[in-house]
Amino acid sequence: MVNRMLIETSSDLIVSSHVTQLANGTCVDAATLLNGCVLTISCDGLALYRHLDALQDPLGNGLIRSVALTAEACLPDCSPLILEYRAGYVGLEGGFVLLIGLNDVRLFACKQDALSNTNELQRLSLQYQ
């Protein structure tokens, strides 16, 4: 008899996600990434924080960077915004898609645009020191 062990591994770049509020009261979806940073998604912006506790800091200590979404890239004003995620793919409400790579997060209007890497709406760098 041969003992076999299945090792379950995941290529998901998101460890967990939940809806929360920032210190200023803005409702966001917070996605904790493998490296411990937190990507927040709101109807009008994306932001990267050093850790989950930084979302509640009224002075913004721990905010690495943020980007306001353009008018064409604004997401529906609802929650949750994150509907599904697998590997670096994040399906959002309204058919929008985020692709998380090693260096950045890119927003697309639909799956087809994301798959063909065309018509990128917005980009947020994941680089920090």
Secondary structure, DSSP 8 states (H G I E B T S, - for coil): ------------SEEEEEEEE-TTS-EEEEEEETTS-EEEEETTEEEEESSGGGGG-TT-TTEEEEEE--GGG---S-S--EEEEETTEEEEGGG-EEEE-SSEEEEESSHHHHHHT-S--EEEE----
